[in-house]
Amino acid sequence: MDLVLESKNINKHFLKPKDFHVLKDISFRIEKGEFTSIMGKSGSGKSTLLYILSTMDTDYTGELYLNNELVTGKQHQELSRIRNKYVGFVFQFHYLLSEFTVLENVMLPAKKLGEKSHQEIEYLAMEKLKMLAIDKLALQRASRISGGEKQRVAIARALINNPVILMGDEPTGNLDSHNADNVFNIFKQLKEEEGLSLLIVTHDEDFANKTDRIIQMEDGRIIP
C-alpha cells in the first residue's frame, strides 16, 4: 500500500477570543491514486483541516506524514520546499497574477522550487496546458480569459512540480455546472492516467458522490 498522506490524532485549538477546540482527533490515510472528498457544514473544520494537511498551518498537535515522511515539527523553510514539491493546491478563487501570461503563471511554482532550468520549466508548463486543452491560451494575459479557463490554468499551475497529492478548497465553488463538471473530469483523468491522489473539500454533493470516498466532518470530528 502506497500512502501519500496520513494524519494521526490531529487536534487544533483557536485560543482567541476563548478556547475553541476546532479539530478533534483527526486520523485518516490517503493512498496513491485515491480521489477523496471532504464534506460537512460550514464551521465543521474542513478548510482548517486542509490547511494543516497542506502544511500551510503548523499550529496543531498530532502527527502529519506526507509521502511517508513525518512533516510535523519541521522548520518553515523546509515545509515550504516540501509543500512546493509534493502538494498541488487549487483554491475556490484562482489567484492568478493578472498581468502575467497564462504560461508564466503556470511556471511560477517550478521557478520557486528551482530544480529545473527555465527551458525545462517552460516545456513542462506547456505540457500541462496541453493536457488541460488550454495550450492555445499560453501567451494570453491571465486577465483576458474566462472563469472556467482560469480554473484550468490554476490546476495546471498546481501540477507543474508533479505533486504526489492535489488538494482543493471548493475548487468548483465559483463555477457553473458545465465548468464544475469539466473540473471533475480533469481530476478523474489525473487520478486514472497519472495515478495522482486528490483530496478535495466541497459543498457539492454531486461532485462528492462521484469520488472514491467521502470523509464527512461534523463539529471538528470525522463521522464514521
C-alpha positions as CSV (number, residue, x, y, z in Angstrom):
1,M,0.0,0.0,0.0
2,D,1.4,3.4,-1.1
3,L,0.4,6.0,1.4
4,V,0.8,9.6,0.3
5,L,-0.7,11.3,3.3
6,E,-1.5,10.2,6.9
7,S,-2.8,12.2,9.8
8,K,-2.6,10.8,13.3
9,N,-4.7,12.3,16.1
10,I,-4.6,15.9,14.8
11,N,-6.1,18.4,17.2
12,K,-6.3,22.2,16.8
13,H,-7.5,24.9,19.1
14,F,-8.3,28.5,18.4
15,L,-7.4,30.3,21.6
16,K,-8.9,33.8,20.9
17,P,-11.3,35.2,22.0
18,K,-11.7,32.0,24.1
19,D,-10.5,28.4,23.7
20,F,-12.3,26.7,20.8
21,H,-11.4,23.1,20.0
22,V,-11.8,23.2,16.2
23,L,-10.3,19.8,15.2
24,K,-10.7,16.8,17.4
25,D,-8.5,13.6,17.0
26,I,-8.4,13.6,13.2
27,S,-6.9,10.4,11.9
28,F,-7.1,9.1,8.3
29,R,-5.0,8.0,5.3
30,I,-4.9,8.8,1.6
31,E,-3.4,6.2,-0.7
32,K,-1.8,6.7,-4.1
33,G,-4.4,7.3,-6.8
34,E,-7.2,7.8,-4.4
35,F,-9.8,10.5,-5.1
36,T,-11.3,11.6,-1.7
37,S,-13.7,14.4,-0.9
38,I,-14.3,16.1,2.5
39,M,-17.8,17.3,3.2
40,G,-19.5,19.0,6.2
41,K,-21.5,22.1,7.1
42,S,-19.8,25.5,7.3
43,G,-17.8,25.6,10.5
44,S,-17.2,21.8,10.7
45,G,-13.4,22.3,10.3
46,K,-12.9,21.2,6.7
47,S,-10.8,24.2,5.5
48,T,-8.9,24.3,8.7
49,L,-8.0,20.7,8.3
50,L,-7.0,21.2,4.7
51,Y,-4.6,24.0,5.6
52,I,-2.9,21.7,8.2
53,L,-2.7,18.8,5.8
54,S,-1.1,21.1,3.1
55,T,1.5,22.2,5.8
56,M,0.3,25.8,5.5
57,D,-0.8,25.8,9.1
58,T,1.6,24.3,11.6
59,D,-0.2,25.2,14.9
60,Y,-1.7,21.8,15.8
61,T,-0.9,18.7,17.9
62,G,-0.6,15.2,16.4
63,E,1.4,13.9,13.5
64,L,1.2,14.5,9.8
65,Y,3.0,12.3,7.2
66,L,3.5,13.3,3.6
67,N,5.0,10.8,1.2
68,N,5.8,8.6,4.2
69,E,7.8,11.4,5.8
70,L,6.9,13.0,9.2
71,V,6.5,16.7,8.4
72,T,5.2,17.8,11.8
73,G,7.8,20.0,13.6
74,K,9.9,20.8,10.5
75,Q,11.1,24.4,10.0
76,H,9.1,26.7,7.8
77,Q,11.7,26.9,5.1
78,E,11.8,23.1,4.8
79,L,8.0,22.9,4.9
80,S,7.8,25.4,2.1
81,R,10.1,23.2,0.0
82,I,8.1,20.0,0.8
83,R,4.8,21.7,0.1
84,N,6.0,23.1,-3.2
85,K,7.4,19.7,-4.3
86,Y,4.7,17.3,-3.1
87,V,1.5,19.2,-2.8
88,G,-0.5,20.9,-5.5
89,F,-3.2,23.3,-4.3
90,V,-6.3,24.6,-6.1
91,F,-8.4,27.2,-4.3
92,Q,-12.0,28.4,-5.0
93,F,-10.5,31.6,-6.4
94,H,-7.8,31.0,-8.9
95,Y,-5.3,33.6,-7.6
96,L,-3.6,34.1,-11.0
97,L,-1.4,37.1,-11.5
98,S,-3.4,39.0,-14.0
99,E,-0.5,40.9,-15.5
100,F,1.3,37.7,-16.3
101,T,0.6,35.4,-19.2
102,V,-1.1,32.0,-18.7
103,L,2.3,30.3,-19.3
104,E,4.1,32.5,-16.8
105,N,1.5,31.8,-14.1
106,V,1.9,28.0,-14.6
107,M,5.7,28.3,-14.4
108,L,5.8,30.1,-11.1
109,P,5.9,27.2,-8.6
110,A,8.6,25.4,-10.6
111,K,10.7,28.6,-10.7
112,K,10.3,28.9,-6.9
113,L,11.4,25.3,-6.4
114,G,14.4,26.0,-8.5
115,E,15.3,22.4,-9.5
116,K,15.0,22.8,-13.3
117,S,16.2,25.2,-16.0
118,H,14.0,27.9,-17.4
119,Q,13.7,26.0,-20.7
120,E,12.7,22.7,-18.9
121,I,10.1,24.6,-16.8
122,E,8.6,26.3,-19.9
123,Y,8.4,22.9,-21.7
124,L,6.7,21.3,-18.7
125,A,4.3,24.2,-18.3
126,M,3.3,23.8,-22.0
127,E,2.8,20.0,-21.5
128,K,0.4,20.7,-18.5
129,L,-1.5,23.3,-20.6
130,K,-1.8,20.7,-23.4
131,M,-3.1,18.1,-21.0
132,L,-5.8,20.5,-19.9
133,A,-6.5,21.6,-23.5
134,I,-5.7,25.2,-23.0
135,D,-2.2,25.4,-24.6
136,K,-3.7,27.8,-27.2
137,L,-4.1,30.4,-24.3
138,A,-0.4,30.2,-23.3
139,L,0.5,33.7,-24.3
140,Q,-2.7,35.4,-23.3
141,R,-2.7,37.6,-20.2
142,A,-4.5,35.8,-17.3
143,S,-6.9,38.7,-17.0
144,R,-8.2,38.1,-20.6
145,I,-9.5,34.5,-20.2
146,S,-12.8,33.1,-18.9
147,G,-13.6,31.9,-15.4
148,G,-13.6,28.2,-16.4
149,E,-10.3,28.7,-18.3
150,K,-8.7,30.5,-15.2
151,Q,-9.5,27.5,-13.1
152,R,-7.9,25.2,-15.6
153,V,-4.8,27.4,-15.5
154,A,-4.8,27.2,-11.7
155,I,-4.9,23.3,-12.0
156,A,-2.0,23.4,-14.5
157,R,-0.1,25.6,-12.0
158,A,-0.8,23.2,-9.2
159,L,0.5,20.3,-11.3
160,I,3.8,21.8,-12.6
161,N,6.0,20.2,-9.9
162,N,4.4,16.8,-10.4
163,P,3.0,16.6,-6.8
164,V,2.0,13.4,-5.1
165,I,-1.3,14.9,-4.0
166,L,-3.6,17.6,-5.3
167,M,-5.6,19.4,-2.6
168,G,-8.6,21.7,-3.4
169,D,-10.6,24.0,-1.3
170,E,-14.0,24.3,-3.0
171,P,-12.3,24.3,-6.5
172,T,-15.7,24.2,-8.2
173,G,-17.5,26.6,-5.8
174,N,-17.2,29.6,-8.2
175,L,-18.1,27.7,-11.4
176,D,-21.3,27.0,-13.2
177,S,-22.4,23.3,-13.6
178,H,-20.8,22.9,-17.0
179,N,-17.4,24.1,-15.8
180,A,-17.7,22.3,-12.5
181,D,-18.2,19.0,-14.5
182,N,-15.1,19.9,-16.6
183,V,-13.0,20.3,-13.4
184,F,-14.3,17.0,-12.0
185,N,-13.5,15.2,-15.3
186,I,-9.9,16.7,-15.3
187,F,-9.4,15.4,-11.7
188,K,-10.7,12.0,-12.6
189,Q,-8.4,11.8,-15.6
190,L,-5.4,12.8,-13.4
191,K,-6.3,10.0,-11.0
192,E,-6.7,7.4,-13.7
193,E,-3.9,8.4,-16.1
194,E,-1.3,9.9,-13.7
195,G,-2.1,7.9,-10.5
196,L,-2.5,11.2,-8.7
197,S,-4.1,11.3,-5.3
198,L,-6.7,14.0,-4.8
199,L,-8.2,15.5,-1.6
200,I,-11.0,18.0,-2.3
201,V,-13.1,20.0,0.2
202,T,-16.5,20.6,-1.4
203,H,-20.1,21.5,-0.7
204,D,-21.2,20.0,-4.0
205,E,-22.9,16.6,-3.3
206,D,-22.9,15.6,-6.9
207,F,-19.2,16.2,-7.1
208,A,-18.5,14.3,-3.8
209,N,-20.7,11.3,-4.7
210,K,-18.6,10.7,-7.8
211,T,-15.3,10.5,-5.8
212,D,-13.9,7.2,-4.4
213,R,-14.6,8.1,-0.8
214,I,-16.3,10.9,1.2
215,I,-14.9,12.0,4.6
216,Q,-17.8,13.6,6.5
217,M,-17.0,16.1,9.1
218,E,-19.1,17.5,11.9
219,D,-18.1,19.7,14.8
220,G,-14.4,19.2,14.2
221,R,-14.6,15.4,14.0
222,I,-14.7,12.8,11.3
223,I,-18.0,11.0,11.4
224,P,-17.6,7.2,10.9
